[in-house]
Amino acid sequence: MNLLVVFIFGLIGVVEKPLTIMYSDQEAAEECVTQFVQGADQRDLKKIDAALHNHFRVMIHSSNEEVQIIDKAQYLSLIKEEKIGGTPRTFSVEQIDVYGAKTAKIKAKLSSGEMNFHSYYSLIKVNGNWKIVQDLVHITASN
């Protein structure tokens, strides 16, 4: 009987291990960007806000050479007013670089039926959580 109890507790310990594995910084930074993208596609203000640093800026460079800078409050307002977002896009991460476990850069491509977004996200870790401080975007029409 004692051997059975030891065996069962041993199994519980083995099963618990995978559940307690922590995300790597790369995975956690990517999850932050994924949350932001999904939030924008769904116009989910809570998801977006949770992913963004208070000093967030999006810099948009379109194919007509126009440059726009939008801060966090403006971005959230545009989402709320349904002027942007709400369109599902494909999302692929092309590169993730983490520097000193406190800053990260993620290169990604997002595509809808009409537009392609080539984004470079800059992130910082604040109180153990990754936050996006900048989204540098180049927009082109889909072919």
N, CA, C and O of each residue as an XYZ file, in Angstrom:
572
protein
N       0.824     -1.193      0.000
C       0.000      0.000      0.000
C       0.870      1.259      0.000
O       0.623      2.180     -0.779
N       1.890      1.307      0.870
C       2.770      2.469      0.929
C       3.456      2.722     -0.402
O       3.645      3.872     -0.797
N       3.829      1.655     -1.094
C       4.475      1.788     -2.397
C       3.517      2.416     -3.406
O       3.940      3.214     -4.243
N       2.239      2.067     -3.339
C       1.230      2.627     -4.230
C       1.068      4.123     -3.973
O       0.968      4.897     -4.925
N       1.039      4.542     -2.727
C       0.916      5.962     -2.375
C       2.120      6.736     -2.893
O       1.957      7.813     -3.465
N       3.311      6.213     -2.705
C       4.524      6.862     -3.198
C       4.476      6.974     -4.713
O       4.836      8.014     -5.264
N       4.038      5.921     -5.396
C       3.943      5.919     -6.849
C       2.959      6.991     -7.334
O       3.260      7.720     -8.279
N       1.786      7.091     -6.694
C       0.770      8.073     -7.096
C       1.287      9.494     -6.901
O       1.126     10.334     -7.787
N       1.908      9.777     -5.754
C       2.461     11.112     -5.532
C       3.606     11.412     -6.483
O       3.797     12.555     -6.897
N       4.350     10.402     -6.821
C       5.408     10.571     -7.824
C       4.831     10.941     -9.173
O       5.380     11.806     -9.855
N       3.736     10.311     -9.578
C       3.071     10.646    -10.844
C       2.529     12.063    -10.823
O       2.647     12.788    -11.811
N       1.938     12.461     -9.714
C       1.416     13.820     -9.603
C       2.544     14.825     -9.789
O       2.369     15.836    -10.470
N       3.689     14.558     -9.193
C       4.836     15.449     -9.353
C       5.299     15.534    -10.791
O       5.663     16.615    -11.254
N       5.294     14.425    -11.509
C       5.709     14.420    -12.920
C       4.705     15.175    -13.775
O       5.090     15.917    -14.679
N       3.422     14.990    -13.497
C       2.382     15.654    -14.279
C       2.390     17.156    -14.025
O       2.131     17.937    -14.941
N       2.684     17.569    -12.795
C       2.675     18.992    -12.463
C       3.799     19.757    -13.133
O       3.615     20.931    -13.455
N       4.927     19.162    -13.353
C       6.101     19.875    -13.873
C       5.825     20.671    -15.144
O       6.154     21.857    -15.181
N       5.234     20.080    -16.197
C       5.010     20.864    -17.415
C       4.086     22.059    -17.197
O       4.181     23.051    -17.920
N       3.208     21.980    -16.227
C       2.277     23.070    -15.986
C       2.945     24.266    -15.334
O       2.414     25.374    -15.409
N       4.082     24.080    -14.704
C       4.739     25.171    -14.002
C       5.895     25.785    -14.795
O       6.574     26.682    -14.297
N       6.121     25.319    -16.003
C       7.205     25.879    -16.818
C       6.857     27.320    -17.185
O       5.753     27.597    -17.654
N       7.791     28.222    -16.973
C       7.577     29.629    -17.271
C       7.862     29.901    -18.739
O       8.703     29.249    -19.357
N       7.146     30.876    -19.285
C       7.443     31.340    -20.634
C       8.853     31.904    -20.676
O       9.327     32.492    -19.704
N       9.513     31.723    -21.795
C      10.771     32.428    -22.000
C      10.409     33.880    -22.310
O       9.255     34.183    -22.613
N      11.384     34.767    -22.235
C      11.134     36.171    -22.565
C      10.662     36.311    -24.005
O       9.789     37.132    -24.288
N      11.222     35.524    -24.922
C      10.786     35.588    -26.322
C       9.316     35.211    -26.441
O       8.548     35.898    -27.116
N       8.925     34.128    -25.791
C       7.528     33.681    -25.858
C       6.593     34.697    -25.210
O       5.512     34.966    -25.734
N       6.996     35.257    -24.087
C       6.152     36.221    -23.380
C       6.012     37.515    -24.185
O       4.925     38.090    -24.238
N       7.095     37.977    -24.809
C       7.032     39.175    -25.650
C       6.135     38.921    -26.859
O       5.330     39.776    -27.227
N       6.275     37.746    -27.475
C       5.428     37.399    -28.616
C       3.961     37.328    -28.205
O       3.087     37.764    -28.954
N       3.684     36.788    -27.034
C       2.302     36.706    -26.537
C       1.713     38.103    -26.353
O       0.533     38.316    -26.631
N       2.515     39.046    -25.890
C       2.065     40.429    -25.726
C       1.639     41.015    -27.071
O       0.575     41.625    -27.179
N       2.471     40.829    -28.091
C       2.149     41.347    -29.424
C       0.926     40.624    -29.995
O       0.070     41.254    -30.616
N       0.842     39.328    -29.793
C      -0.306     38.555    -30.274
C      -1.593     39.082    -29.637
O      -2.606     39.238    -30.320
N      -1.555     39.354    -28.338
C      -2.714     39.904    -27.633
C      -3.116     41.250    -28.231
O      -4.301     41.523    -28.422
N      -2.123     42.087    -28.523
C      -2.378     43.399    -29.121
C      -3.040     43.259    -30.497
O      -4.028     43.935    -30.785
N      -2.497     42.386    -31.337
C      -3.024     42.188    -32.689
C      -4.452     41.632    -32.626
O      -5.345     42.121    -33.317
N      -4.655     40.615    -31.799
C      -5.996     40.043    -31.657
C      -6.974     41.086    -31.117
O      -8.118     41.163    -31.566
N      -6.527     41.873    -30.170
C      -7.378     42.929    -29.624
C      -7.793     43.935    -30.684
O      -8.950     44.350    -30.732
N      -6.851     44.328    -31.535
C      -7.169     45.279    -32.611
C      -8.135     44.648    -33.615
O      -9.095     45.289    -34.043
N      -7.882     43.407    -33.985
C      -8.752     42.725    -34.949
C     -10.166     42.551    -34.405
O     -11.133     42.558    -35.167
N     -10.287     42.393    -33.085
C     -11.595     42.185    -32.443
C     -12.170     43.465    -31.836
O     -13.275     43.468    -31.293
N     -11.404     44.548    -31.936
C     -11.756     45.824    -31.288
C     -12.012     45.625    -29.794
O     -12.976     46.151    -29.237
N     -11.135     44.862    -29.167
C     -11.231     44.557    -27.743
C     -10.295     45.508    -26.989
O      -9.090     45.272    -26.902
N     -10.866     46.576    -26.450
C     -10.067     47.615    -25.794
C      -9.283     47.092    -24.597
O      -8.167     47.551    -24.353
N      -9.833     46.149    -23.849
C      -9.135     45.611    -22.679
C      -7.877     44.857    -23.095
O      -6.827     45.018    -22.472
N      -7.968     44.039    -24.135
C      -6.799     43.303    -24.623
C      -5.720     44.261    -25.107
O      -4.538     44.094    -24.809
N      -6.152     45.263    -25.859
C      -5.195     46.230    -26.410
C      -4.512     46.989    -25.276
O      -3.285     47.078    -25.230
N      -5.307     47.528    -24.371
C      -4.773     48.332    -23.273
C      -3.789     47.539    -22.423
O      -2.772     48.077    -21.984
N      -4.088     46.257    -22.188
C      -3.208     45.423    -21.374
C      -1.848     45.207    -22.033
O      -0.856     44.979    -21.340
N      -1.790     45.274    -23.351
C      -0.534     45.031    -24.074
C       0.305     46.287    -24.251
O       1.494     46.194    -24.557
N      -0.289     47.456    -24.067
C       0.404     48.705    -24.382
C       0.959     49.406    -23.141
O       0.323     49.448    -22.088
N       2.158     49.951    -23.300
C       2.763     50.819    -22.281
C       2.060     52.171    -22.337
O       1.524     52.545    -23.380
N       2.056     52.900    -21.240
C       1.408     54.216    -21.216
C       2.004     55.194    -22.220
O       1.315     56.114    -22.660
N       3.266     55.017    -22.589
C       3.921     55.908    -23.542
C       3.931     55.340    -24.962
O       4.756     55.736    -25.786
N       3.019     54.419    -25.247
C       2.926     53.786    -26.561
C       2.732     54.820    -27.672
O       2.012     55.807    -27.520
N       3.401     54.553    -28.789
C       3.230     55.329    -30.016
C       3.180     54.360    -31.181
O       3.923     53.379    -31.216
N       2.310     54.636    -32.128
C       2.355     53.916    -33.390
C       2.804     54.931    -34.439
O       2.269     56.036    -34.526
N       3.781     54.539    -35.219
C       4.289     55.377    -36.312
C       3.962     54.642    -37.602
O       4.448     53.537    -37.843
N       3.134     55.267    -38.424
C       2.675     54.644    -39.656
C       3.339     55.317    -40.845
O       3.284     56.537    -41.004
N       3.959     54.505    -41.668
C       4.587     54.986    -42.895
C       3.901     54.266    -44.048
O       4.088     53.065    -44.243
N       3.111     55.004    -44.804
C       2.364     54.375    -45.889
C       3.114     54.501    -47.208
O       4.124     55.199    -47.298
N       2.612     53.825    -48.215
C       3.288     53.798    -49.513
C       3.302     55.165    -50.191
O       4.085     55.373    -51.117
N       2.464     56.096    -49.759
C       2.484     57.439    -50.347
C       3.451     58.374    -49.607
O       3.409     59.591    -49.788
N       4.311     57.796    -48.780
C       5.355     58.510    -48.034
C       4.826     59.370    -46.880
O       5.590     60.123    -46.276
N       3.560     59.271    -46.576
C       3.002     59.992    -45.439
C       3.399     59.286    -44.145
O       3.416     58.057    -44.080
N       3.720     60.075    -43.110
C       4.053     59.520    -41.799
C       3.055     60.068    -40.782
O       2.832     61.275    -40.691
N       2.463     59.152    -40.022
C       1.535     59.536    -38.964
C       2.045     58.997    -37.637
O       2.589     57.895    -37.575
N       1.869     59.772    -36.583
C       2.206     59.316    -35.239
C       0.939     59.402    -34.394
O       0.287     60.443    -34.317
N       0.610     58.269    -33.758
C      -0.605     58.186    -32.952
C      -0.208     57.686    -31.564
O       0.482     56.674    -31.443
N      -0.640     58.391    -30.517
C      -0.325     57.940    -29.159
C      -1.374     56.938    -28.666
O      -2.345     56.644    -29.364
N      -1.167     56.432    -27.478
C      -2.039     55.390    -26.935
C      -3.490     55.850    -26.836
O      -4.396     55.128    -27.252
N      -3.718     57.031    -26.293
C      -5.091     57.527    -26.123
C      -5.783     57.674    -27.472
O      -6.947     57.301    -27.617
N      -5.079     58.213    -28.453
C      -5.653     58.364    -29.792
C      -5.948     56.997    -30.413
O      -6.995     56.797    -31.030
N      -5.012     56.059    -30.240
C      -5.186     54.724    -30.806
C      -6.431     54.051    -30.232
O      -7.257     53.522    -30.976
N      -6.560     54.075    -28.914
C      -7.724     53.457    -28.268
C      -9.018     54.148    -28.698
O     -10.042     53.487    -28.872
N      -8.983     55.447    -28.868
C     -10.156     56.194    -29.320
C     -10.551     55.798    -30.739
O     -11.736     55.639    -31.032
N      -9.573     55.639    -31.615
C      -9.858     55.220    -32.998
C     -10.470     53.824    -33.035
O     -11.359     53.551    -33.843
N      -9.993     52.943    -32.160
C     -10.565     51.593    -32.072
C     -12.012     51.690    -31.565
O     -12.917     51.085    -32.140
N     -12.217     52.449    -30.494
C     -13.551     52.587    -29.891
C     -14.542     53.185    -30.877
O     -15.699     52.767    -30.922
N     -14.105     54.155    -31.663
C     -14.973     54.802    -32.649
C     -15.116     53.975    -33.936
O     -15.780     54.392    -34.884
N     -14.484     52.807    -33.947
C     -14.515     51.876    -35.081
C     -13.980     52.491    -36.374
O     -14.437     52.161    -37.468
N     -13.002     53.393    -36.230
C     -12.345     53.974    -37.403
C     -11.195     53.094    -37.876
O     -10.812     53.137    -39.045
N     -10.650     52.301    -36.967
C      -9.618     51.322    -37.313
C      -9.948     50.018    -36.595
O     -10.786     49.982    -35.694
N      -9.272     48.949    -37.011
C      -9.467     47.650    -36.364
C     -10.734     46.965    -36.832
O     -11.446     47.461    -37.705
N     -10.999     45.816    -36.235
C     -12.205     45.076    -36.539
C     -12.116     44.180    -37.761
O     -13.102     43.544    -38.133
N     -10.952     44.120    -38.391
C     -10.773     43.271    -39.570
C      -9.774     42.176    -39.235
O      -8.626     42.467    -38.897
N     -10.199     40.919    -39.325
C      -9.251     39.822    -39.058
C      -8.084     39.853    -40.046
O      -8.266     40.079    -41.243
N      -6.894     39.624    -39.520
C      -5.688     39.602    -40.352
C      -4.893     38.346    -40.044
O      -4.968     37.794    -38.946
N      -4.137     37.912    -41.026
C      -3.170     36.858    -40.739
C      -1.995     37.535    -40.061
O      -1.694     38.698    -40.328
N      -1.337     36.801    -39.188
C      -0.261     37.378    -38.374
C       0.876     36.377    -38.312
O       0.685     35.233    -37.900
N       2.057     36.809    -38.722
C       3.217     35.930    -38.613
C       4.406     36.723    -38.074
O       4.698     37.833    -38.519
N       5.069     36.119    -37.114
C       6.274     36.721    -36.537
C       7.467     36.264    -37.357
O       7.662     35.069    -37.581
N       8.257     37.217    -37.799
C       9.422     36.911    -38.621
C      10.716     36.890    -37.816
O      11.663     36.187    -38.169
N      10.753     37.665    -36.731
C      11.982     37.725    -35.926
C      11.670     38.268    -34.547
O      10.851     39.174    -34.392
N      12.337     37.699    -33.536
C      12.232     38.195    -32.156
C      13.643     38.337    -31.604
O      14.441     37.401    -31.660
N      13.938     39.502    -31.076
C      15.223     39.743    -30.415
C      14.944     40.289    -29.026
O      14.188     41.248    -28.868
N      15.556     39.676    -28.020
C      15.434     40.146    -26.638
C      16.817     40.613    -26.204
O      17.809     39.912    -26.404
N      16.874     41.796    -25.611
C      18.136     42.387    -25.182
C      18.131     42.568    -23.671
O      17.350     43.358    -23.139
N      18.991     41.848    -22.986
C      19.153     42.024    -21.552
C      17.913     41.728    -20.726
O      17.806     42.209    -19.598
N      16.985     40.960    -21.247
C      15.757     40.548    -20.553
C      14.857     41.718    -20.166
O      13.931     41.545    -19.374
N      15.114     42.900    -20.711
C      14.283     44.070    -20.382
C      13.718     44.762    -21.617
O      12.728     45.486    -21.515
N      14.326     44.553    -22.780
C      13.834     45.154    -24.016
C      13.779     44.090    -25.104
O      14.546     43.127    -25.100
N      12.859     44.289    -26.027
C      12.700     43.322    -27.116
C      12.233     44.043    -28.371
O      11.651     45.127    -28.319
N      12.512     43.403    -29.499
C      12.056     43.897    -30.796
C      11.447     42.712    -31.529
O      12.036     41.633    -31.575
N      10.274     42.914    -32.099
C       9.611     41.861    -32.848
C       9.251     42.393    -34.224
O       8.606     43.433    -34.355
N       9.673     41.669    -35.242
C       9.328     41.983    -36.628
C       8.206     41.040    -37.034
O       8.313     39.826    -36.863
N       7.113     41.610    -37.580
C       5.958     40.790    -37.934
C       5.304     41.295    -39.206
O       5.469     42.449    -39.602
N       4.562     40.404    -39.830
C       3.774     40.766    -41.010
C       2.320     40.417    -40.725
O       1.998     39.321    -40.266
N       1.458     41.378    -41.008
C       0.017     41.183    -40.859
C      -0.620     41.474    -42.208
O      -0.236     42.423    -42.891
N      -1.582     40.666    -42.586
C      -2.237     40.854    -43.882
C      -3.737     40.694    -43.757
O      -4.230     39.760    -43.124
N      -4.450     41.619    -44.371
C      -5.886     41.471    -44.556
C      -6.086     41.286    -46.054
O      -5.106     41.224    -46.797
N      -7.298     41.199    -46.505
C      -7.540     41.046    -47.935
C      -7.127     42.266    -48.737
O      -6.878     42.164    -49.938
N      -7.051     43.415    -48.089
C      -6.778     44.667    -48.786
C      -5.397     45.252    -48.518
O      -4.843     45.948    -49.369
N      -4.835     44.975    -47.342
C      -3.596     45.648    -46.958
C      -2.600     44.693    -46.315
O      -2.970     43.674    -45.732
N      -1.322     45.055    -46.438
C      -0.232     44.370    -45.737
C       0.378     45.359    -44.756
O       0.591     46.528    -45.080
N       0.653     44.873    -43.556
C       1.260     45.692    -42.515
C       2.598     45.051    -42.149
O       2.632     43.918    -41.669
N       3.686     45.761    -42.370
C       5.013     45.301    -41.973
C       5.351     46.072    -40.701
O       5.625     47.271    -40.742
N       5.327     45.362    -39.562
C       5.439     46.020    -38.262
C       6.710     45.634    -37.527
O       7.155     44.487    -37.571
N       7.276     46.615    -36.856
C       8.411     46.436    -35.959
C       7.950     46.932    -34.592
O       7.777     48.132    -34.378
N       7.755     45.993    -33.676
C       7.287     46.324    -32.336
C       8.477     46.445    -31.392
O       9.349     45.576    -31.375
N       8.516     47.508    -30.615
C       9.510     47.676    -29.557
C       8.794     47.464    -28.230
O       7.749     48.061    -27.969
N       9.368     46.610    -27.401
C       8.750     46.267    -26.118
C       9.738     46.483    -24.981
O      10.952     46.404    -25.166
N       9.193     46.755    -23.809
C       9.991     46.802    -22.587
C       9.272     45.969    -21.531
O       8.050     45.821    -21.554
N      10.057     45.433    -20.612
C       9.484     44.657    -19.523
C       9.348     45.564    -18.307
O      10.321     46.148    -17.830
N       8.110     45.667    -17.816
C       7.803     46.510    -16.666
C       7.142     45.631    -15.615
O       6.110     45.010    -15.871
N       7.743     45.583    -14.431
C       7.207     44.766    -13.330
C       6.936     43.329    -13.778
O       5.930     42.728    -13.399
N       7.839     42.792    -14.582
C       7.735     41.405    -15.027
C       6.823     41.160    -16.215
O       6.679     40.021    -16.659
N       6.202     42.221    -16.740
C       5.285     42.079    -17.873
C       5.787     42.855    -19.085
O       6.248     43.990    -18.965
N       5.690     42.223    -20.258
C       6.079     42.895    -21.497
C       4.990     43.865    -21.926
O       3.802     43.549    -21.863
N       5.408     45.055    -22.365
C       4.500     46.092    -22.853
C       5.069     46.663    -24.149
O       6.279     46.844    -24.282
N       4.189     46.941    -25.090
C       4.606     47.531    -26.365
C       4.722     49.034    -26.181
O       3.774     49.682    -25.736
N       5.885     49.597    -26.524
C       6.070     51.045    -26.444
C       6.000     51.688    -27.818
O       5.688     52.873    -27.940
N       6.292     50.905    -28.856
C       6.239     51.472    -30.206
C       5.853     50.405    -31.216
O       6.272     49.250    -31.130
N       5.049     50.823    -32.165
C       4.693     50.001    -33.306
C       5.031     50.831    -34.545
O       4.310     51.767    -34.888
N       6.122     50.485    -35.205
C       6.530     51.156    -36.452
C       5.986     50.323    -37.588
O       6.372     49.168    -37.767
N       5.076     50.922    -38.365
C       4.344     50.174    -39.379
C       4.552     50.776    -40.763
O       4.482     51.992    -40.944
N       4.808     49.910    -41.728
C       4.794     50.310    -43.134
C       3.620     49.577    -43.776
O       3.531     48.352    -43.696
N       2.728     50.320    -44.407
C       1.506     49.752    -44.985
C       1.592     49.767    -46.499
O       1.959     50.773    -47.106
N       1.249     48.632    -47.101
C       1.166     48.544    -48.562
C      -0.155     47.873    -48.938
O      -0.757     47.164    -48.132
N      -0.585     48.106    -50.148
C      -1.793     47.452    -50.645
C      -1.478     46.002    -50.972
O      -0.379     45.688    -51.431
N      -2.449     45.111    -50.734
C      -2.286     43.714    -51.123
C      -2.409     43.616    -52.634
O      -3.176     44.343    -53.266
N      -1.647     42.712    -53.187
C      -1.699     42.547    -54.651
C      -2.697     41.512    -55.048
O      -2.870     41.246    -56.237
